Amino acid sequence: MFKRLKIKKNDLVTVVSGEHKGKQGRVIEVDRKTDRVLVEGVNLVTRHRKPSAQNPQGGIEKKEAGIHISNVMVVDTKGGVTRVGRRRNSEGKLERYSKKSGEALK
């Protein structure tokens, strides 16, 4: 059984602590087992690839590495970072909302 996390794929997030503090990007992937997220353009690492059938040229490639989920926060519609809550909307369905502005998050 995995934990229910507040951050989902395609959320716009800001890094709030660590080496990449202040950078923004979209969440590419969420790993619920290790509580890490991949954020587009943040925490890039360099991989040296040997030539192979899929990549005959080989070479150096940059790709995103994981950031712990506690180091990122969701950006709400007004542009600031916010905590995320869950509530029932008027149709009775659960929705995520911004704790700062009270508006629903998509």
Secondary structure, DSSP 8 states (H G I E B T S, - for coil): -----S--TT-EEEE-SSTTTT-EEEEEEEETTTTEEEETTSSEEEEEE---SS-SS-EEEEEE--EEGGGEEEE-TTSSEE-EEEEE-TTS-EEEEETTT--B--
